[in-house]
Every structure is written in C-alpha cells, then in structure tokens.
Amino acid sequence: MIEATGGCHCGAVRYAVAAPADDAEAPRTALCHCSDCQHCAGAPVVGWTAVSSGSFRLVSGTPAVYRSSEHAQRSFCPQCGTGLFYVNEVVLPGIVDIQTATFDDANAFPAMAHIQTAEQLAWMGTAHELPAFERYPEG
C-alpha cells in the first residue's frame, strides 16, 4: 500500500492518497508536455501522478476549480495559486491526476514516461545538455 500526503505551498489545501502499490490501480507518474499544462503551470513540463479517485481524499481546505476545457477541471489553491489536481472523466475516468511536486515526498513518485511530446517545446529536446548548478551560478 502506498500512503502519501501533500498540499499547496501555503498549506491551505492538503490531500492524502492510499493506493495499492502493485496492481492496475497503483499510481502512475508522467511528465506532460501539452500546451494546456504549459500555459496553466507557466512551465515547459508538468509532472503528474495519476491515482484512482477512490484512493484520493482532501484532508483540509477547498481548492478552486478552473474548467480548462469542456471536460477538464484543474484545481488549485485559492490562497497561493499552487496547481494541484486535474480531473477529466471523459479521457481519464476514475482518475485524479496530482501535480507530482506537491507531494510531501515527490521523490516517491519518479517519472515513468514523457507524454504529449507532440506539443513539447523544441528546446526541451536538448535541455539535458545545459550547464547545471546546485544553486545560483556566480557572476
């Protein structure tokens, strides 16, 4: 059993997941490159962890909901704006997609795939070649 908690940056919205670890309902994590995710997050890619809606529960707070398309709902903290959840019962029935970095231990949900790469920003193909710094570079 996987038990995990998470929430927004300010702590106003908290959630918990209790999911089987080794079957079809185990969480699945992907990095999404679609333009909707890019625009909603203001980032080139968004990590999502898909869990069954039955394994997910809100612990505290009430997220705001934005309908980003006819069937999709994106939830975020109304206080700090942190993106939290994505639900689309037409495309992903019975699934709550949680923004992976909002888990208290996001390292517990490593990415398993890149998805929607047809919309990937062109420069993401070589992003791994850029210089890397543990903190801000000097100068």
N, CA, C and O atoms as a GROMACS GRO file, in nm:
protein
  556
    1MET      N    1   0.085  -0.118   0.000
    1MET     CA    2   0.000   0.000   0.000
    1MET      C    3   0.089   0.124   0.000
    1MET      O    4   0.185   0.132   0.076
    2ILE      N    5   0.056   0.218  -0.086
    2ILE     CA    6   0.126   0.346  -0.090
    2ILE      C    7   0.038   0.447  -0.017
    2ILE      O    8  -0.078   0.468  -0.054
    3GLU      N    9   0.094   0.508   0.084
    3GLU     CA   10   0.024   0.615   0.154
    3GLU      C   11   0.110   0.739   0.144
    3GLU      O   12   0.228   0.739   0.179
    4ALA      N   13   0.049   0.845   0.095
    4ALA     CA   14   0.124   0.968   0.073
    4ALA      C   15   0.034   1.088   0.101
    4ALA      O   16  -0.088   1.082   0.088
    5THR      N   17   0.098   1.196   0.140
    5THR     CA   18   0.026   1.321   0.164
    5THR      C   19   0.094   1.432   0.085
    5THR      O   20   0.207   1.419   0.038
    6GLY      N   21   0.022   1.541   0.071
    6GLY     CA   22   0.077   1.656   0.001
    6GLY      C   23  -0.013   1.775   0.017
    6GLY      O   24  -0.113   1.771   0.089
    7GLY      N   25   0.023   1.882  -0.051
    7GLY     CA   26  -0.058   2.002  -0.044
    7GLY      C   27   0.006   2.117  -0.118
    7GLY      O   28   0.108   2.103  -0.185
    8CYS      N   29  -0.058   2.230  -0.104
    8CYS     CA   30  -0.012   2.350  -0.173
    8CYS      C   31   0.103   2.415  -0.097
    8CYS      O   32   0.141   2.371   0.012
    9HIS      N   33   0.158   2.518  -0.155
    9HIS     CA   34   0.274   2.588  -0.099
    9HIS      C   35   0.243   2.650   0.037
    9HIS      O   36   0.328   2.645   0.126
   10CYS      N   37   0.127   2.708   0.055
   10CYS     CA   38   0.095   2.776   0.181
   10CYS      C   39   0.032   2.685   0.285
   10CYS      O   40   0.018   2.724   0.401
   11GLY      N   41  -0.007   2.563   0.246
   11GLY     CA   42  -0.064   2.468   0.340
   11GLY      C   43  -0.214   2.476   0.357
   11GLY      O   44  -0.271   2.401   0.437
   12ALA      N   45  -0.280   2.564   0.285
   12ALA     CA   46  -0.426   2.579   0.299
   12ALA      C   47  -0.502   2.458   0.246
   12ALA      O   48  -0.609   2.425   0.298
   13VAL      N   49  -0.448   2.391   0.144
   13VAL     CA   50  -0.512   2.270   0.088
   13VAL      C   51  -0.418   2.153   0.109
   13VAL      O   52  -0.301   2.157   0.068
   14ARG      N   53  -0.468   2.048   0.171
   14ARG     CA   54  -0.392   1.927   0.196
   14ARG      C   55  -0.470   1.808   0.144
   14ARG      O   56  -0.593   1.810   0.144
   15TYR      N   57  -0.400   1.704   0.100
   15TYR     CA   58  -0.464   1.584   0.048
   15TYR      C   59  -0.388   1.460   0.093
   15TYR      O   60  -0.275   1.468   0.141
   16ALA      N   61  -0.452   1.345   0.077
   16ALA     CA   62  -0.389   1.217   0.110
   16ALA      C   63  -0.427   1.115   0.004
   16ALA      O   64  -0.534   1.122  -0.055
   17VAL      N   65  -0.336   1.020  -0.018
   17VAL     CA   66  -0.358   0.911  -0.112
   17VAL      C   67  -0.323   0.781  -0.041
   17VAL      O   68  -0.219   0.770   0.023
   18ALA      N   69  -0.411   0.683  -0.053
   18ALA     CA   70  -0.382   0.547  -0.004
   18ALA      C   71  -0.416   0.454  -0.119
   18ALA      O   72  -0.533   0.426  -0.144
   19ALA      N   73  -0.314   0.406  -0.190
   19ALA     CA   74  -0.333   0.329  -0.312
   19ALA      C   75  -0.255   0.199  -0.309
   19ALA      O   76  -0.149   0.192  -0.247
   20PRO      N   77  -0.305   0.096  -0.376
   20PRO     CA   78  -0.228  -0.029  -0.388
   20PRO      C   79  -0.095   0.000  -0.458
   20PRO      O   80  -0.088   0.086  -0.546
   21ALA      N   81   0.008  -0.071  -0.418
   21ALA     CA   82   0.141  -0.045  -0.473
   21ALA      C   83   0.175  -0.131  -0.594
   21ALA      O   84   0.269  -0.100  -0.667
   22ASP      N   85   0.099  -0.237  -0.617
   22ASP     CA   86   0.145  -0.333  -0.718
   22ASP      C   87   0.034  -0.388  -0.807
   22ASP      O   88   0.038  -0.504  -0.846
   23ASP      N   89  -0.064  -0.306  -0.840
   23ASP     CA   90  -0.165  -0.354  -0.933
   23ASP      C   91  -0.206  -0.243  -1.030
   23ASP      O   92  -0.141  -0.139  -1.037
   24ALA      N   93  -0.312  -0.266  -1.102
   24ALA     CA   94  -0.355  -0.172  -1.205
   24ALA      C   95  -0.394  -0.036  -1.146
   24ALA      O   96  -0.397   0.063  -1.219
   25GLU      N   97  -0.423  -0.030  -1.015
   25GLU     CA   98  -0.460   0.097  -0.954
   25GLU      C   99  -0.344   0.167  -0.886
   25GLU      O  100  -0.364   0.268  -0.819
   26ALA      N  101  -0.223   0.115  -0.901
   26ALA     CA  102  -0.105   0.180  -0.844
   26ALA      C  103  -0.083   0.315  -0.913
   26ALA      O  104  -0.113   0.328  -1.032
   27PRO      N  105  -0.032   0.414  -0.842
   27PRO     CA  106  -0.007   0.543  -0.905
   27PRO      C  107   0.088   0.532  -1.023
   27PRO      O  108   0.182   0.452  -1.022
   28ARG      N  109   0.062   0.612  -1.126
   28ARG     CA  110   0.146   0.620  -1.245
   28ARG      C  111   0.187   0.766  -1.262
   28ARG      O  112   0.104   0.857  -1.254
   29THR      N  113   0.315   0.789  -1.286
   29THR     CA  114   0.366   0.925  -1.295
   29THR      C  115   0.424   0.952  -1.433
   29THR      O  116   0.498   0.870  -1.487
   30ALA      N  117   0.390   1.068  -1.489
   30ALA     CA  118   0.440   1.107  -1.621
   30ALA      C  119   0.472   1.256  -1.623
   30ALA      O  120   0.420   1.334  -1.543
   31LEU      N  121   0.557   1.292  -1.715
   31LEU     CA  122   0.589   1.432  -1.740
   31LEU      C  123   0.512   1.475  -1.864
   31LEU      O  124   0.535   1.424  -1.973
   32CYS      N  125   0.420   1.569  -1.846
   32CYS     CA  126   0.333   1.612  -1.956
   32CYS      C  127   0.387   1.737  -2.023
   32CYS      O  128   0.422   1.835  -1.958
   33HIS      N  129   0.393   1.730  -2.156
   33HIS     CA  130   0.444   1.840  -2.238
   33HIS      C  131   0.334   1.913  -2.315
   33HIS      O  132   0.366   1.992  -2.403
   34CYS      N  133   0.207   1.888  -2.284
   34CYS     CA  134   0.099   1.950  -2.363
   34CYS      C  135   0.093   2.101  -2.340
   34CYS      O  136   0.135   2.151  -2.236
   35SER      N  137   0.040   2.171  -2.438
   35SER     CA  138   0.035   2.317  -2.429
   35SER      C  139  -0.060   2.364  -2.319
   35SER      O  140  -0.038   2.470  -2.261
   36ASP      N  141  -0.165   2.287  -2.288
   36ASP     CA  142  -0.254   2.324  -2.178
   36ASP      C  143  -0.177   2.325  -2.045
   36ASP      O  144  -0.188   2.420  -1.968
   37CYS      N  145  -0.100   2.220  -2.020
   37CYS     CA  146  -0.020   2.214  -1.897
   37CYS      C  147   0.083   2.327  -1.895
   37CYS      O  148   0.105   2.391  -1.791
   38GLN      N  149   0.147   2.351  -2.009
   38GLN     CA  150   0.247   2.458  -2.016
   38GLN      C  151   0.185   2.591  -1.977
   38GLN      O  152   0.241   2.666  -1.897
   39HIS      N  153   0.068   2.622  -2.034
   39HIS     CA  154   0.006   2.750  -2.007
   39HIS      C  155  -0.050   2.760  -1.865
   39HIS      O  156  -0.038   2.864  -1.801
   40CYS      N  157  -0.111   2.653  -1.816
   40CYS     CA  158  -0.170   2.656  -1.681
   40CYS      C  159  -0.064   2.662  -1.572
   40CYS      O  160  -0.085   2.724  -1.468
   41ALA      N  161   0.052   2.598  -1.595
   41ALA     CA  162   0.157   2.595  -1.494
   41ALA      C  163   0.264   2.702  -1.518
   41ALA      O  164   0.340   2.734  -1.427
   42GLY      N  165   0.268   2.758  -1.638
   42GLY     CA  166   0.375   2.852  -1.669
   42GLY      C  167   0.510   2.784  -1.670
   42GLY      O  168   0.611   2.843  -1.634
   43ALA      N  169   0.510   2.658  -1.713
   43ALA     CA  170   0.633   2.577  -1.712
   43ALA      C  171   0.637   2.492  -1.839
   43ALA      O  172   0.532   2.463  -1.897
   44PRO      N  173   0.756   2.453  -1.883
   44PRO     CA  174   0.766   2.375  -2.007
   44PRO      C  175   0.714   2.232  -1.994
   44PRO      O  176   0.680   2.169  -2.095
   45VAL      N  177   0.709   2.180  -1.871
   45VAL     CA  178   0.664   2.043  -1.849
   45VAL      C  179   0.606   2.035  -1.708
   45VAL      O  180   0.650   2.106  -1.618
   46VAL      N  181   0.506   1.948  -1.689
   46VAL     CA  182   0.445   1.930  -1.557
   46VAL      C  183   0.443   1.782  -1.523
   46VAL      O  184   0.400   1.699  -1.603
   47GLY      N  185   0.491   1.749  -1.403
   47GLY     CA  186   0.484   1.612  -1.355
   47GLY      C  187   0.347   1.585  -1.294
   47GLY      O  188   0.297   1.662  -1.212
   48TRP      N  189   0.287   1.472  -1.337
   48TRP     CA  190   0.156   1.432  -1.286
   48TRP      C  191   0.164   1.290  -1.234
   48TRP      O  192   0.229   1.204  -1.293
   49THR      N  193   0.098   1.265  -1.123
   49THR     CA  194   0.084   1.131  -1.069
   49THR      C  195  -0.063   1.095  -1.068
   49THR      O  196  -0.142   1.156  -0.997
   50ALA      N  197  -0.098   0.996  -1.149
   50ALA     CA  198  -0.238   0.953  -1.163
   50ALA      C  199  -0.270   0.851  -1.056
   50ALA      O  200  -0.200   0.750  -1.042
   51VAL      N  201  -0.378   0.876  -0.980
   51VAL     CA  202  -0.424   0.782  -0.878
   51VAL      C  203  -0.573   0.758  -0.900
   51VAL      O  204  -0.642   0.841  -0.958
   52SER      N  205  -0.622   0.646  -0.853
   52SER     CA  206  -0.765   0.621  -0.864
   52SER      C  207  -0.838   0.718  -0.772
   52SER      O  208  -0.792   0.749  -0.663
   53SER      N  209  -0.952   0.766  -0.818
   53SER     CA  210  -1.026   0.864  -0.739
   53SER      C  211  -1.067   0.807  -0.604
   53SER      O  212  -1.083   0.882  -0.507
   54GLY      N  213  -1.084   0.676  -0.595
   54GLY     CA  214  -1.119   0.613  -0.469
   54GLY      C  215  -1.006   0.613  -0.367
   54GLY      O  216  -1.031   0.597  -0.248
   55SER      N  217  -0.882   0.630  -0.413
   55SER     CA  218  -0.768   0.630  -0.321
   55SER      C  219  -0.730   0.771  -0.276
   55SER      O  220  -0.640   0.788  -0.193
   56PHE      N  221  -0.798   0.871  -0.330
   56PHE     CA  222  -0.766   1.012  -0.306
   56PHE      C  223  -0.869   1.075  -0.212
   56PHE      O  224  -0.988   1.047  -0.222
   57ARG      N  225  -0.820   1.160  -0.121
   57ARG     CA  226  -0.914   1.237  -0.040
   57ARG      C  227  -0.853   1.371  -0.001
   57ARG      O  228  -0.733   1.382   0.023
   58LEU      N  229  -0.938   1.472   0.005
   58LEU     CA  230  -0.896   1.602   0.056
   58LEU      C  231  -0.891   1.591   0.208
   58LEU      O  232  -0.982   1.535   0.269
   59VAL      N  233  -0.787   1.644   0.268
   59VAL     CA  234  -0.773   1.641   0.414
   59VAL      C  235  -0.818   1.774   0.472
   59VAL      O  236  -0.885   1.778   0.575
   60SER      N  237  -0.780   1.884   0.406
   60SER     CA  238  -0.822   2.015   0.454
   60SER      C  239  -0.821   2.115   0.338
   60SER      O  240  -0.752   2.097   0.238
   61GLY      N  241  -0.901   2.218   0.357
   61GLY     CA  242  -0.909   2.324   0.258
   61GLY      C  243  -1.002   2.290   0.143
   61GLY      O  244  -1.044   2.175   0.126
   62THR      N  245  -1.032   2.391   0.064
   62THR     CA  246  -1.117   2.375  -0.053
   62THR      C  247  -1.047   2.438  -0.172
   62THR      O  248  -1.034   2.560  -0.179
   63PRO      N  249  -1.003   2.355  -0.267
   63PRO     CA  250  -0.936   2.412  -0.383
   63PRO      C  251  -1.034   2.486  -0.474
   63PRO      O  252  -1.153   2.454  -0.478
   64ALA      N  253  -0.984   2.584  -0.545
   64ALA     CA  254  -1.061   2.649  -0.651
   64ALA      C  255  -1.052   2.560  -0.774
   64ALA      O  256  -0.954   2.487  -0.791
   65VAL      N  257  -1.154   2.566  -0.859
   65VAL     CA  258  -1.158   2.482  -0.979
   65VAL      C  259  -1.170   2.569  -1.103
   65VAL      O  260  -1.252   2.660  -1.109
   66TYR      N  261  -1.087   2.538  -1.201
   66TYR     CA  262  -1.089   2.606  -1.331
   66TYR      C  263  -1.118   2.503  -1.437
   66TYR      O  264  -1.047   2.403  -1.447
   67ARG      N  265  -1.221   2.525  -1.518
   67ARG     CA  266  -1.252   2.436  -1.630
   67ARG      C  267  -1.165   2.477  -1.747
   67ARG      O  268  -1.191   2.578  -1.812
   68SER      N  269  -1.059   2.399  -1.773
   68SER     CA  270  -0.966   2.435  -1.879
   68SER      C  271  -1.011   2.388  -2.016
   68SER      O  272  -0.954   2.428  -2.118
   69SER      N  273  -1.114   2.302  -2.020
   69SER     CA  274  -1.176   2.261  -2.146
   69SER      C  275  -1.315   2.207  -2.113
   69SER      O  276  -1.357   2.209  -1.997
   70GLU      N  277  -1.384   2.159  -2.212
   70GLU     CA  278  -1.521   2.112  -2.191
   70GLU      C  279  -1.533   2.007  -2.080
   70GLU      O  280  -1.629   2.009  -2.004
   71HIS      N  281  -1.437   1.917  -2.070
   71HIS     CA  282  -1.446   1.807  -1.974
   71HIS      C  283  -1.340   1.813  -1.863
   71HIS      O  284  -1.350   1.740  -1.765
   72ALA      N  285  -1.240   1.898  -1.878
   72ALA     CA  286  -1.128   1.901  -1.784
   72ALA      C  287  -1.146   2.006  -1.675
   72ALA      O  288  -1.190   2.118  -1.700
   73GLN      N  289  -1.110   1.966  -1.552
   73GLN     CA  290  -1.111   2.057  -1.439
   73GLN      C  291  -0.972   2.056  -1.375
   73GLN      O  292  -0.918   1.950  -1.344
   74ARG      N  293  -0.917   2.173  -1.355
   74ARG     CA  294  -0.788   2.189  -1.288
   74ARG      C  295  -0.814   2.258  -1.155
   74ARG      O  296  -0.878   2.364  -1.150
   75SER      N  297  -0.764   2.198  -1.048
   75SER     CA  298  -0.783   2.255  -0.915
   75SER      C  299  -0.653   2.316  -0.866
   75SER      O  300  -0.544   2.266  -0.894
   76PHE      N  301  -0.667   2.426  -0.793
   76PHE     CA  302  -0.552   2.497  -0.741
   76PHE      C  303  -0.589   2.563  -0.609
   76PHE      O  304  -0.707   2.580  -0.578
   77CYS      N  305  -0.488   2.599  -0.532
   77CYS     CA  306  -0.513   2.666  -0.404
   77CYS      C  307  -0.560   2.809  -0.429
   77CYS      O  308  -0.495   2.884  -0.501
   78PRO      N  309  -0.674   2.848  -0.369
   78PRO     CA  310  -0.721   2.984  -0.389
   78PRO      C  311  -0.638   3.089  -0.313
   78PRO      O  312  -0.651   3.208  -0.339
   79GLN      N  313  -0.554   3.044  -0.221
   79GLN     CA  314  -0.470   3.136  -0.144
   79GLN      C  315  -0.336   3.164  -0.213
   79GLN      O  316  -0.302   3.280  -0.236
   80CYS      N  317  -0.262   3.058  -0.246
   80CYS     CA  318  -0.127   3.078  -0.301
   80CYS      C  319  -0.117   3.047  -0.450
   80CYS      O  320  -0.015   3.079  -0.512
   81GLY      N  321  -0.219   2.987  -0.509
   81GLY     CA  322  -0.220   2.961  -0.653
   81GLY      C  323  -0.155   2.832  -0.697
   81GLY      O  324  -0.150   2.804  -0.817
   82THR      N  325  -0.104   2.752  -0.605
   82THR     CA  326  -0.039   2.627  -0.642
   82THR      C  327  -0.133   2.537  -0.720
   82THR      O  328  -0.244   2.510  -0.673
   83GLY      N  329  -0.092   2.490  -0.838
   83GLY     CA  330  -0.169   2.393  -0.913
   83GLY      C  331  -0.165   2.259  -0.840
   83GLY      O  332  -0.059   2.219  -0.792
   84LEU      N  333  -0.278   2.190  -0.831
   84LEU     CA  334  -0.285   2.068  -0.752
   84LEU      C  335  -0.335   1.946  -0.828
   84LEU      O  336  -0.263   1.847  -0.837
   85PHE      N  337  -0.456   1.952  -0.883
   85PHE     CA  338  -0.520   1.834  -0.938
   85PHE      C  339  -0.580   1.860  -1.076
   85PHE      O  340  -0.612   1.973  -1.112
   86TYR      N  341  -0.594   1.752  -1.152
   86TYR     CA  342  -0.657   1.755  -1.284
   86TYR      C  343  -0.752   1.636  -1.289
   86TYR      O  344  -0.715   1.523  -1.259
   87VAL      N  345  -0.876   1.663  -1.329
   87VAL     CA  346  -0.977   1.558  -1.344
   87VAL      C  347  -1.044   1.575  -1.480
   87VAL      O  348  -1.086   1.685  -1.515
   88ASN      N  349  -1.054   1.465  -1.555
   88ASN     CA  350  -1.124   1.463  -1.682
   88ASN      C  351  -1.190   1.326  -1.695
   88ASN      O  352  -1.126   1.231  -1.740
   89GLU      N  353  -1.314   1.316  -1.656
   89GLU     CA  354  -1.384   1.187  -1.652
   89GLU      C  355  -1.407   1.128  -1.791
   89GLU      O  356  -1.436   1.009  -1.802
   90VAL      N  357  -1.396   1.207  -1.897
   90VAL     CA  358  -1.412   1.154  -2.033
   90VAL      C  359  -1.283   1.084  -2.079
   90VAL      O  360  -1.288   0.972  -2.130
   91VAL      N  361  -1.171   1.151  -2.061
   91VAL     CA  362  -1.043   1.098  -2.106
   91VAL      C  363  -0.980   1.003  -2.004
   91VAL      O  364  -0.921   0.902  -2.041
   92LEU      N  365  -0.993   1.037  -1.876
   92LEU     CA  366  -0.932   0.959  -1.768
   92LEU      C  367  -1.036   0.926  -1.661
   92LEU      O  368  -1.028   0.978  -1.550
   93PRO      N  369  -1.132   0.840  -1.693
   93PRO     CA  370  -1.238   0.811  -1.595
   93PRO      C  371  -1.184   0.746  -1.468
   93PRO      O  372  -1.100   0.655  -1.474
   94GLY      N  373  -1.232   0.794  -1.354
   94GLY     CA  374  -1.193   0.736  -1.226
   94GLY      C  375  -1.053   0.772  -1.180
   94GLY      O  376  -0.999   0.707  -1.091
   95ILE      N  377  -0.994   0.874  -1.242
   95ILE     CA  378  -0.855   0.913  -1.211
   95ILE      C  379  -0.850   1.057  -1.160
   95ILE      O  380  -0.920   1.145  -1.211
   96VAL      N  381  -0.767   1.079  -1.060
   96VAL     CA  382  -0.729   1.214  -1.018
   96VAL      C  383  -0.581   1.225  -1.049
   96VAL      O  384  -0.501   1.146  -0.998
   97ASP      N  385  -0.544   1.321  -1.131
   97ASP     CA  386  -0.404   1.348  -1.160
   97ASP      C  387  -0.358   1.454  -1.061
   97ASP      O  388  -0.417   1.562  -1.052
   98ILE      N  389  -0.253   1.423  -0.987
   98ILE     CA  390  -0.199   1.514  -0.886
   98ILE      C  391  -0.066   1.568  -0.937
   98ILE      O  392   0.017   1.492  -0.985
   99GLN      N  393  -0.046   1.698  -0.926
   99GLN     CA  394   0.084   1.753  -0.965
   99GLN      C  395   0.189   1.696  -0.870
   99GLN      O  396   0.188   1.723  -0.750
  100THR      N  397   0.279   1.617  -0.927
  100THR     CA  398   0.373   1.537  -0.850
  100THR      C  399   0.455   1.618  -0.750
  100THR      O  400   0.478   1.572  -0.638
  101ALA      N  401   0.498   1.736  -0.786
  101ALA     CA  402   0.582   1.815  -0.697
  101ALA      C  403   0.509   1.864  -0.573
  101ALA      O  404   0.572   1.919  -0.483
  102THR      N  405   0.375   1.846  -0.567
  102THR     CA  406   0.301   1.888  -0.448
  102THR      C  407   0.296   1.781  -0.340
  102THR      O  408   0.248   1.807  -0.230
  103PHE      N  409   0.345   1.659  -0.370
  103PHE     CA  410   0.354   1.557  -0.265
  103PHE      C  411   0.460   1.599  -0.164
  103PHE      O  412   0.560   1.662  -0.200
  104ASP      N  413   0.439   1.565  -0.038
  104ASP     CA  414   0.539   1.594   0.064
  104ASP      C  415   0.672   1.526   0.030
  104ASP      O  416   0.778   1.581   0.058
  105ASP      N  417   0.666   1.408  -0.028
  105ASP     CA  418   0.785   1.337  -0.074
  105ASP      C  419   0.768   1.307  -0.223
  105ASP      O  420   0.735   1.195  -0.262
  106ALA      N  421   0.792   1.408  -0.305
  106ALA     CA  422   0.776   1.391  -0.450
  106ALA      C  423   0.872   1.288  -0.507
  106ALA      O  424   0.845   1.232  -0.613
  107ASN      N  425   0.983   1.263  -0.440
  107ASN     CA  426   1.078   1.162  -0.486
  107ASN      C  427   1.020   1.021  -0.482
  107ASN      O  428   1.073   0.930  -0.546
  108ALA      N  429   0.912   1.003  -0.408
  108ALA     CA  430   0.848   0.871  -0.401
  108ALA      C  431   0.774   0.837  -0.530
  108ALA      O  432   0.730   0.724  -0.549
  109PHE      N  433   0.759   0.936  -0.620
  109PHE     CA  434   0.684   0.916  -0.744
  109PHE      C  435   0.769   0.956  -0.865
  109PHE      O  436   0.741   1.057  -0.930
  110PRO      N  437   0.872   0.878  -0.895
  110PRO     CA  438   0.957   0.912  -1.010
  110PRO      C  439   0.881   0.901  -1.142
  110PRO      O  440   0.792   0.817  -1.157
  111ALA      N  441   0.918   0.985  -1.235
  111ALA     CA  442   0.853   0.983  -1.367
  111ALA      C  443   0.877   0.849  -1.435
  111ALA      O  444   0.986   0.792  -1.428
  112MET      N  445   0.772   0.800  -1.502
  112MET     CA  446   0.778   0.674  -1.575
  112MET      C  447   0.777   0.695  -1.725
  112MET      O  448   0.813   0.605  -1.801
  113ALA      N  449   0.736   0.816  -1.770
  113ALA     CA  450   0.726   0.843  -1.913
  113ALA      C  451   0.711   0.993  -1.938
  113ALA      O  452   0.672   1.069  -1.849
  114HIS      N  453   0.742   1.032  -2.060
  114HIS     CA  454   0.707   1.165  -2.112
  114HIS      C  455   0.580   1.145  -2.194
  114HIS      O  456   0.571   1.050  -2.272
  115ILE      N  457   0.483   1.233  -2.177
  115ILE     CA  458   0.359   1.223  -2.256
  115ILE      C  459   0.331   1.355  -2.327
  115ILE      O  460   0.384   1.460  -2.291
  116GLN      N  461   0.247   1.346  -2.429
  116GLN     CA  462   0.207   1.463  -2.510
  116GLN      C  463   0.329   1.533  -2.569
  116GLN      O  464   0.332   1.656  -2.576
  117THR      N  465   0.427   1.456  -2.611
  117THR     CA  466   0.551   1.515  -2.664
  117THR      C  467   0.531   1.580  -2.801
  117THR      O  468   0.620   1.652  -2.848
  118ALA      N  469   0.418   1.557  -2.863
  118ALA     CA  470   0.390   1.626  -2.990
  118ALA      C  471   0.385   1.777  -2.969
  118ALA      O  472   0.405   1.853  -3.064
  119GLU      N  473   0.359   1.820  -2.845
  119GLU     CA  474   0.350   1.963  -2.813
  119GLU      C  475   0.471   2.011  -2.732
  119GLU      O  476   0.471   2.124  -2.683
  120GLN      N  477   0.571   1.929  -2.719
  120GLN     CA  478   0.691   1.964  -2.643
  120GLN      C  479   0.758   2.086  -2.704
  120GLN      O  480   0.767   2.098  -2.826
  121LEU      N  481   0.804   2.177  -2.620
  121LEU     CA  482   0.881   2.291  -2.668
  121LEU      C  483   1.009   2.238  -2.733
  121LEU      O  484   1.074   2.149  -2.679
  122ALA      N  485   1.044   2.294  -2.848
  122ALA     CA  486   1.157   2.242  -2.926
  122ALA      C  487   1.286   2.236  -2.844
  122ALA      O  488   1.362   2.141  -2.857
  123TRP      N  489   1.311   2.336  -2.762
  123TRP     CA  490   1.437   2.340  -2.687
  123TRP      C  491   1.443   2.240  -2.573
  123TRP      O  492   1.550   2.219  -2.515
  124MET      N  493   1.331   2.176  -2.538
  124MET     CA  494   1.333   2.074  -2.434
  124MET      C  495   1.411   1.950  -2.479
  124MET      O  496   1.460   1.874  -2.396
  125GLY      N  497   1.423   1.931  -2.609
  125GLY     CA  498   1.497   1.816  -2.661
  125GLY      C  499   1.644   1.817  -2.626
  125GLY      O  500   1.709   1.712  -2.625
  126THR      N  501   1.698   1.936  -2.597
  126THR     CA  502   1.840   1.946  -2.562
  126THR      C  503   1.860   2.006  -2.422
  126THR      O  504   1.972   2.041  -2.386
  127ALA      N  505   1.755   2.019  -2.345
  127ALA     CA  506   1.764   2.081  -2.212
  127ALA      C  507   1.862   2.007  -2.121
  127ALA      O  508   1.926   2.068  -2.036
  128HIS      N  509   1.872   1.876  -2.137
  128HIS     CA  510   1.964   1.797  -2.054
  128HIS      C  511   2.110   1.830  -2.080
  128HIS      O  512   2.197   1.794  -2.001
  129GLU      N  513   2.139   1.899  -2.190
  129GLU     CA  514   2.276   1.935  -2.226
  129GLU      C  515   2.321   2.069  -2.165
  129GLU      O  516   2.438   2.105  -2.173
  130LEU      N  517   2.228   2.142  -2.104
  130LEU     CA  518   2.260   2.272  -2.047
  130LEU      C  519   2.348   2.258  -1.923
  130LEU      O  520   2.343   2.155  -1.855
  131PRO      N  521   2.430   2.360  -1.893
  131PRO     CA  522   2.508   2.356  -1.769
  131PRO      C  523   2.413   2.343  -1.649
  131PRO      O  524   2.301   2.395  -1.652
  132ALA      N  525   2.457   2.275  -1.544
  132ALA     CA  526   2.376   2.256  -1.424
  132ALA      C  527   2.450   2.310  -1.302
  132ALA      O  528   2.570   2.290  -1.288
  133PHE      N  529   2.378   2.379  -1.216
  133PHE     CA  530   2.434   2.439  -1.096
  133PHE      C  531   2.351   2.396  -0.976
  133PHE      O  532   2.228   2.397  -0.983
  134GLU      N  533   2.416   2.358  -0.866
  134GLU     CA  534   2.341   2.318  -0.747
  134GLU      C  535   2.263   2.435  -0.689
  134GLU      O  536   2.155   2.414  -0.632
  135ARG      N  537   2.311   2.554  -0.702
  135ARG     CA  538   2.245   2.676  -0.660
  135ARG      C  539   2.265   2.779  -0.771
  135ARG      O  540   2.312   2.744  -0.879
  136TYR      N  541   2.231   2.906  -0.745
  136TYR     CA  542   2.251   3.009  -0.846
  136TYR      C  543   2.398   3.015  -0.886
  136TYR      O  544   2.485   3.007  -0.800
  137PRO      N  545   2.426   3.030  -1.016
  137PRO     CA  546   2.566   3.040  -1.059
  137PRO      C  547   2.624   3.175  -1.017
  137PRO      O  548   2.553   3.275  -1.009
  138GLU      N  549   2.753   3.176  -0.990
  138GLU     CA  550   2.821   3.302  -0.955
  138GLU      C  551   2.842   3.383  -1.080
  138GLU      O  552   2.868   3.330  -1.188
  139GLY      N  553   2.831   3.514  -1.064
  139GLY     CA  554   2.860   3.603  -1.176
  139GLY      C  555   2.752   3.604  -1.273
  139GLY      O  556   2.761   3.675  -1.374
   0.00000   0.00000   0.00000
